[in-house]
Amino acid sequence: MAHGKRYRAAVASYSRDESFSPTDAVTLVKEHATAKFDETIELHIRTGLDPRHAEQQVRGTALLPNGLGKQVRIVVFAEGEAARAATESGADEVGGDSLIKRVADGFTDFDVALAQRELMGKVGKLGRILGPRGLMPNPKAGTVVDGADLPRAIDEARQGRVEFRLDRLALIHVPIGKASFAQEHLVENLLTTIQEIVKAKPKETKGSYIRSMYLTSTMGPSVKLELQTSLSMKAE
């Protein structure tokens, strides 16, 4: 893939082999996020897990203290009192069978899907549509909840709850904010995310769990994080 002048200039401004503290890495990534739009900052982690084994899967969520910097569209599969609570809490779309049918017919214009636990027998049929898009409600991700917990789940999604999961290459990719964020806010989001991923370490892990971590923006080059420093620092 051929890169433009700005990308090549950014790469030439530092050593790709050097590792940086979270604070310095955020500084570099922000400096190199020079696109004409507000680039998303992402954390990429290479693990020592084997995704072929179910007991070595990783999936969870992190509630970013400074949000994601985007308007989140939320749909909720719920009926009865739970549906009324979801509507009052500001969900963009709420429904039972009718909403399930809309999604089955191709409606996927949303960022987060929550489901009332009692409806998962029906919602589960949407796996082939929502699964590949990372939108399928899942108890481990906190997106399948009891009706009484829907207002809290909706509020967390609005604030900036991000989901992370291991992919088939044993990698984890997760957004932590926008390039326009203040440096300290991005660092706090970054450290919070790392802490949650560390907590999600499978008990059956053998050898290194996290082997390397990189920070990057949508259009910029990646910056390698100093592993031990990043793992030891705590979000304030």
JODARA-V711339 format. One record per helix or strand of 3 or more residues. SS is the DSSP state (2 for helix, 1 for strand). FROM is the first residue (numbers start at 1). LEN is the number of residues. If there is no record, write none. Layout:
[[SS | FROM | LEN] [SS | FROM | LEN]]
This chain:
[[2 | 5 | 8] [2 | 22 | 11] [1 | 40 | 8] [2 | 54 | 3] [1 | 59 | 5] [1 | 74 | 4] [2 | 80 | 9] [1 | 93 | 3] [2 | 97 | 8] [1 | 112 | 5] [2 | 117 | 17] [2 | 139 | 3] [2 | 147 | 13] [1 | 161 | 6] [1 | 171 | 8] [2 | 183 | 17] [1 | 210 | 8] [1 | 223 | 3] [2 | 227 | 6]]
